[in-house]
Amino acid sequence: MKTLVVIPTYNERENLETVIHGVLDLVSVEVDLLVVDDASPDGTGRLADDLVRLHPNRVHVLHRPARFGLGDAYLDGFRLAIERGYEAVCELDADGSHDPVDLVRLIAAVRDGADVAIGSRRVPGGRVEDWGWQRRIMSQCASSISRVLLKLKTRDASAGFRCLGRRAVEVLLSADIRSRGYAFQEESLFWLERSGCQIVELPVVFHNRRLGRSKASWREVVGLIAVLIRLRFGVGS
């Protein structure tokens, strides 16, 4: 199954090479990678170009002129995947919080018939390591509020570690998605569930980033609530 792993980046020079090599070193699956860089001032884009030269057939980079956001980066990656004939697309953070080995199980679930496979922290066997109490509360609040307002069945609504089959990707590209930041995960899940996609959650261990600073903030939570209200009382009513 021809698969593309999309990695949005903004100031992830310290982590990017390790993450990409972790994916390239997988022996059970062979996937291509697309780095979508939002003009990172720390040189992440230049590093991505170096990695393309080292692995020209498997690593690709999309340079964008400004910081347009996580959700917008994924949508651009999805469009490119469809244009190039990929059958599945994976979402992967650039900060090392996701174990590339878990991609094997996510891809297998889609290959076996699921429309979406989510690496979940909130099913038996899944967990988070090395998070402080503030980050835990922020994440739990975001997921719980999303599930209640949007009546979502998925337990880890804010998970950003996913594999989507072509049908699911096409659903999102045709949906009226307006979130450009982290709320993209909840909004995209809303449209996926609404469209009747088969979604499975597989347990994963989520690790706190080792290098660099997290871009999650309470401002993102406030933005998420605005998105949820629009969905719940607009198209979601």
Secondary structure, 3 states (H helix, E strand, C coil): CCEEEEEEECCCHHHHHHHHHHHHCCCCCCCEEEEEECCCCCCHHHHHHHHHHHCCCCEEEEECCCCCCHHHHHHHHHHHHHHCCCCEEEECCCCCCCCHHHHHHHHHHHHCCCCEEEEECCCCCCEEECCCHHHHHHHHHHHHHHHHHHCCCCCCCCCCCEEEEHHHHHHHHHCCCCCCCCCHHHHHHHHHHHCCCCEEEEECEEECCCCCCCCCCHHHHHHHHHHHHHHHHCCCC
